[in-house]
Amino acid sequence: MTEPLLSVERLSASYGPIRALTDVTISVPDNSVVALLGPNGAGKSTMVRVLTGLLRTSEGDIRFAGKSLKGLNPERIAKLGVSVAPEGRRVFPGMNVEDNLLAGGYTRRRERQGTKSRLANTYELFPKLQQRRMQLAGSLSGGEQQMLAIGRALMGSPRLLILDEPSLGLAPKIVADLYDSLAEIAGSGVAILLIEQNVEMAVKLSSYGYVLVNGRVVADAPSKNLRDIAAKAYLQVDESRDRNAV
């Protein structure tokens, strides 16, 4: 059996005495889109921090393209081919659009011809970014900033693109257009780990998914079965919060 591009095995992570992830196992095959769903506080952003080297853990293992990521710093992980478009976009507001994109290619900065090609491809994918290439990133709309965050991640020439809540705070029409672009990215051969609360959009784009609740994977299934599974898991979380509030 072919080893998946990303394999997370029995991963646990903590912030001091507070356990954020417990015994998490997920995998992302090459050339696939896998969803990681969960309500607020489920541990999704902690997963991103661990996968990108921002939070270290001694429990469990993470393998990417056959190599362990444990103990590697963020720059080394990025060089191996893992890029992230973070929750909240986190563009550099005082820099223009093009400089933001070029910053995303920092780990590939010596590949000058490759940088030009990736920049051209990003502008082709997101024409609005080319129109606003000299505009300050902080003056862009929310949807344009999300395009910029994704484009910046693509400038690292990733084999795996991690998207952390890409639809957060965006109008439905903007989300639909954005997901059309994500489908195009997936079609180019880039694997995607899609971390979302928006179950409907995640199900449409992904082929398989996991549901994370209170730091644990409570279910996994082909995406066509994820709607009901996620709905039940979210309902259980809401009921638990209601009981604790009494």
Backbone torsions as a table, in degrees:
resi	resn	phi	psi	omega
1	MET	NA	136.2	-179.2
2	THR	-69.8	133.9	178.4
3	GLU	-69.7	135.8	178.4
4	PRO	-63.8	158.3	178.0
5	LEU	-62.1	-46.6	177.4
6	LEU	-120.4	129.8	177.9
7	SER	-132.6	118.7	177.1
8	VAL	-110.5	121.1	-173.6
9	GLU	-120.7	115.3	172.4
10	ARG	49.4	48.3	-176.2
11	LEU	-83.6	133.2	172.1
12	SER	-129.0	148.1	-179.0
13	ALA	-149.7	149.0	-176.6
14	SER	-139.1	155.3	166.7
15	TYR	-108.6	96.9	-174.1
16	GLY	61.4	-127.4	-178.8
17	PRO	-80.9	-4.0	-174.6
18	ILE	-94.7	117.4	179.6
19	ARG	-81.1	124.9	-178.5
20	ALA	-105.5	-31.6	177.2
21	LEU	-133.1	140.1	-178.5
22	THR	-134.3	114.5	170.0
23	ASP	55.2	45.9	-176.5
24	VAL	-86.4	129.5	176.0
25	THR	-128.9	120.6	175.6
26	ILE	-143.5	163.5	174.1
27	SER	-145.5	151.5	177.3
28	VAL	-127.8	107.8	176.7
29	PRO	-66.2	158.0	174.9
30	ASP	-61.2	147.7	177.1
31	ASN	57.3	39.0	-178.7
32	SER	-135.2	165.8	172.1
33	VAL	-119.6	120.3	179.9
34	VAL	-119.6	132.5	-178.6
35	ALA	-97.9	142.3	170.8
36	LEU	-121.5	106.0	-174.3
37	LEU	-102.8	154.2	176.2
38	GLY	171.1	154.2	178.6
39	PRO	-74.5	176.1	174.8
40	ASN	-55.7	138.3	177.6
41	GLY	79.9	9.7	-177.2
42	ALA	-75.5	-22.2	-177.1
43	GLY	111.8	9.1	-175.8
44	LYS	-64.4	-46.1	-178.9
45	SER	-68.7	-30.9	174.2
46	THR	-63.1	-39.9	176.4
47	MET	-58.2	-43.2	178.6
48	VAL	-61.3	-44.5	-179.3
49	ARG	-61.7	-39.6	179.2
50	VAL	-69.0	-44.9	-176.8
51	LEU	-65.3	-28.7	-177.8
52	THR	-99.2	5.7	174.7
53	GLY	84.4	7.0	179.4
54	LEU	-80.4	-21.0	177.3
55	LEU	-132.7	122.4	-176.8
56	ARG	-96.4	150.1	179.3
57	THR	-143.1	147.7	178.9
58	SER	-100.6	-3.8	-175.0
59	GLU	-106.7	125.8	179.7
60	GLY	87.6	-175.6	-178.4
61	ASP	-140.7	152.4	175.2
62	ILE	-129.1	122.6	178.2
63	ARG	-122.0	135.3	179.2
64	PHE	-130.6	122.5	-178.7
65	ALA	51.4	39.2	175.9
66	GLY	84.4	0.4	-178.8
67	LYS	-117.5	144.3	177.7
68	SER	-76.5	135.8	176.8
69	LEU	-94.0	-5.9	-176.1
70	LYS	-63.1	129.9	177.2
71	GLY	85.3	-5.4	179.9
72	LEU	-84.2	146.8	179.2
73	ASN	-82.5	166.1	-176.4
74	PRO	-56.9	-39.4	-178.7
75	GLU	-65.0	-41.4	179.4
76	ARG	-64.8	-40.7	178.9
77	ILE	-64.4	-40.9	177.8
78	ALA	-62.9	-40.8	179.3
79	LYS	-63.7	-30.2	178.5
80	LEU	-72.3	-18.6	176.2
81	GLY	118.9	26.2	176.9
82	VAL	-113.4	119.8	177.5
83	SER	-123.1	153.3	-178.6
84	VAL	-133.2	137.5	166.7
85	ALA	-102.8	105.1	-167.4
86	PRO	-75.7	161.0	173.5
87	GLU	-59.8	136.4	-179.9
88	GLY	81.4	5.5	174.7
89	ARG	70.9	-51.2	176.9
90	ARG	51.6	45.4	172.4
91	VAL	-72.2	164.8	176.2
92	PHE	-89.3	101.1	-168.2
93	PRO	-63.9	-30.1	-177.5
94	GLY	-87.6	1.3	177.6
95	MET	-108.0	151.4	179.3
96	ASN	-75.0	172.0	-174.4
97	VAL	-59.3	-47.4	-176.0
98	GLU	-65.9	-38.4	178.3
99	ASP	-66.9	-34.8	173.6
100	ASN	-60.0	-45.3	-179.6
101	LEU	-64.1	-44.1	-179.5
102	LEU	-63.9	-32.3	176.6
103	ALA	-63.0	-32.5	178.4
104	GLY	-67.3	-21.7	178.6
105	GLY	-97.2	20.4	-175.6
106	TYR	-55.4	-43.3	-176.5
107	THR	-71.7	-12.1	177.7
108	ARG	-113.3	22.4	-169.7
109	ARG	-63.5	-22.6	-179.4
110	ARG	-81.7	-11.0	-179.9
111	GLU	-93.4	74.2	-170.3
112	ARG	-60.8	-45.3	-179.7
113	GLN	-65.7	-39.0	177.5
114	GLY	-63.6	-37.4	178.5
115	THR	-62.4	-44.1	179.0
116	LYS	-61.8	-41.1	-179.3
117	SER	-66.6	-43.4	-179.8
118	ARG	-67.0	-36.6	177.7
119	LEU	-64.3	-43.6	178.4
120	ALA	-63.0	-40.4	179.1
121	ASN	-65.4	-38.3	179.3
122	THR	-66.1	-41.5	178.1
123	TYR	-66.9	-32.5	176.9
124	GLU	-68.6	-38.6	178.5
125	LEU	-70.2	-39.9	-177.9
126	PHE	-124.7	80.9	-177.7
127	PRO	-57.0	-30.6	-179.7
128	LYS	-62.5	-31.8	179.2
129	LEU	-67.3	-36.8	177.4
130	GLN	-66.7	-39.0	178.3
131	GLN	-63.3	-28.6	-176.0
132	ARG	-112.2	23.9	-171.0
133	ARG	-58.3	-29.4	179.8
134	MET	-100.1	4.6	-178.9
135	GLN	-85.2	144.0	177.6
136	LEU	-63.4	135.6	-176.7
137	ALA	-62.1	-31.3	-178.5
138	GLY	-68.8	-14.5	-179.7
139	SER	-95.5	-1.0	179.8
140	LEU	-76.2	158.1	172.8
141	SER	-70.3	168.7	179.5
142	GLY	-59.4	-42.9	179.3
143	GLY	-64.9	-40.0	178.3
144	GLU	-67.4	-36.9	176.6
145	GLN	-65.6	-35.0	177.4
146	GLN	-67.9	-40.8	173.8
147	MET	-57.2	-43.0	-178.3
148	LEU	-64.9	-41.7	179.4
149	ALA	-62.7	-40.3	179.0
150	ILE	-71.2	-43.5	177.7
151	GLY	-60.6	-40.6	177.7
152	ARG	-60.8	-41.6	177.7
153	ALA	-64.7	-38.0	179.8
154	LEU	-68.3	-24.0	179.3
155	MET	-66.0	-15.6	175.8
156	GLY	-83.0	3.4	180.0
157	SER	53.4	57.4	-174.1
158	PRO	-77.7	151.5	164.3
159	ARG	-89.1	-28.1	177.4
160	LEU	-127.0	124.3	176.7
161	LEU	-108.2	120.0	177.3
162	ILE	-98.5	122.1	-179.8
163	LEU	-112.5	115.2	-176.6
164	ASP	-102.4	103.2	178.0
165	GLU	55.1	56.7	-177.3
166	PRO	-65.0	-23.5	-177.3
167	SER	-92.8	-1.8	-173.0
168	LEU	-60.2	123.5	174.3
169	GLY	77.6	9.7	-177.5
170	LEU	-105.6	149.9	177.6
171	ALA	-67.5	151.2	-176.8
172	PRO	-53.6	-40.5	-179.9
173	LYS	-64.5	-40.3	179.2
174	ILE	-66.1	-40.9	178.8
175	VAL	-61.8	-43.8	179.8
176	ALA	-61.1	-44.0	179.1
177	ASP	-65.4	-40.5	-180.0
178	LEU	-62.5	-42.1	-179.2
179	TYR	-69.3	-26.7	172.1
180	ASP	-62.1	-40.5	178.4
181	SER	-68.1	-37.8	178.3
182	LEU	-64.8	-36.8	176.7
183	ALA	-63.8	-36.2	177.7
184	GLU	-67.0	-40.5	177.2
185	ILE	-61.7	-46.4	179.1
186	ALA	-61.3	-37.6	179.3
187	GLY	-67.4	-19.2	179.3
188	SER	-81.5	-6.3	178.1
189	GLY	105.0	0.0	177.0
190	VAL	-80.8	125.6	174.7
191	ALA	-73.6	146.3	-177.3
192	ILE	-128.8	130.3	166.2
193	LEU	-102.9	108.8	-172.7
194	LEU	-100.5	110.8	-178.4
195	ILE	-102.5	116.2	-168.2
196	GLU	-146.1	156.5	162.5
197	GLN	-101.5	-21.8	-178.3
198	ASN	-77.3	90.8	-173.2
199	VAL	-63.3	-43.0	-175.4
200	GLU	-60.0	-46.7	-178.8
201	MET	-70.3	-39.2	179.8
202	ALA	-63.2	-40.3	-179.5
203	VAL	-64.7	-38.3	-178.9
204	LYS	-66.2	-34.6	-174.6
205	LEU	-89.7	-34.1	-171.7
206	SER	-90.5	164.5	175.4
207	SER	-106.1	-22.2	-178.5
208	TYR	-148.8	157.7	-178.7
209	GLY	-155.6	162.5	178.3
210	TYR	-126.8	148.4	176.4
211	VAL	-114.0	121.9	-177.0
212	LEU	-108.2	125.7	178.5
213	VAL	-136.6	127.9	178.9
214	ASN	51.1	40.8	174.9
215	GLY	79.7	5.5	-179.1
216	ARG	-125.8	144.5	171.5
217	VAL	-77.2	115.6	-177.3
218	VAL	-98.9	-13.6	179.7
219	ALA	-165.3	153.1	169.7
220	ASP	-148.6	148.2	-174.0
221	ALA	-171.1	162.7	168.6
222	PRO	-55.8	146.6	-171.3
223	SER	-58.4	-30.7	-179.5
224	LYS	-62.1	-19.6	-179.8
225	ASN	-102.7	0.9	-170.7
226	LEU	-76.9	-28.0	-175.2
227	ARG	-55.9	-54.4	-176.8
228	ASP	-66.4	-39.1	-179.1
229	ILE	-63.8	-46.4	179.8
230	ALA	-65.9	-40.4	179.9
231	ALA	-59.6	-43.4	179.0
232	LYS	-64.6	-41.7	-179.5
233	ALA	-65.3	-42.4	179.2
234	TYR	-65.7	-38.0	179.6
235	LEU	-64.0	-39.7	178.7
236	GLN	-64.1	-38.6	177.7
237	VAL	-64.2	-45.1	179.3
238	ASP	-61.7	-42.8	179.6
239	GLU	-64.0	-39.3	179.3
240	SER	-64.6	-41.8	179.0
241	ARG	-64.5	-39.0	179.1
242	ASP	-63.3	-41.4	179.8
243	ARG	-66.0	-40.1	-179.0
244	ASN	-69.9	-25.0	179.9
245	ALA	-78.3	-17.5	-177.2
246	VAL	-75.3	NA	NA
